[in-house]
Amino acid sequence: MGDRITIVLDSQNVEKLRNIQAKMIRTSPKSISFSHVLNLVVSEGLKKFKA
């Protein structure tokens, strides 16, 4: 389990993430949390940056 933090997101980004979550829920027999979706999107985005 990860660290529990508080973040502030633009409402447009929340809407996009909720749409991604809805698509994932429709195709998965398991429950999909908002945190799971956010972690997937962030990890994919971070792959583009060289640290």
C-alpha positions as semicolon CSV with decimal commas, in nm:
position;residue;x (nm);y (nm);z (nm)
1;M;0,000;0,000;0,000
2;G;0,124;0,347;-0,083
3;D;0,148;0,666;0,115
4;R;-0,169;0,858;0,191
5;I;-0,142;1,215;0,058
6;T;-0,372;1,503;-0,032
7;I;-0,362;1,658;-0,378
8;V;-0,565;1,922;-0,561
9;L;-0,667;1,847;-0,922
10;D;-0,831;2,067;-1,184
11;S;-1,193;1,971;-1,242
12;Q;-1,113;1,900;-1,609
13;N;-0,847;1,648;-1,505
14;V;-1,084;1,486;-1,256
15;E;-1,345;1,450;-1,529
16;K;-1,093;1,287;-1,764
17;L;-0,978;1,049;-1,492
18;R;-1,340;0,959;-1,406
19;N;-1,404;0,883;-1,775
20;I;-1,100;0,654;-1,781
21;Q;-1,224;0,488;-1,463
22;A;-1,571;0,438;-1,614
23;K;-1,423;0,269;-1,923
24;M;-1,210;0,044;-1,704
25;I;-1,508;-0,048;-1,485
26;R;-1,713;-0,146;-1,791
27;T;-1,445;-0,388;-1,912
28;S;-1,329;-0,530;-1,578
29;P;-1,508;-0,777;-1,351
30;K;-1,318;-0,627;-1,055
31;S;-1,376;-0,290;-0,889
32;I;-1,150;-0,007;-1,008
33;S;-1,071;0,269;-0,759
34;F;-1,005;0,630;-0,849
35;S;-0,664;0,597;-0,681
36;H;-0,579;0,299;-0,900
37;V;-0,664;0,496;-1,214
38;L;-0,467;0,799;-1,096
39;N;-0,162;0,583;-1,017
40;L;-0,176;0,420;-1,361
41;V;-0,198;0,755;-1,541
42;V;0,081;0,909;-1,332
43;S;0,312;0,610;-1,378
44;E;0,257;0,615;-1,756
45;G;0,322;0,988;-1,763
46;L;0,639;0,954;-1,560
47;K;0,782;0,704;-1,809
48;K;0,817;0,994;-2,055
49;F;1,058;1,176;-1,821
50;K;1,415;1,070;-1,758
51;A;1,501;1,114;-1,390
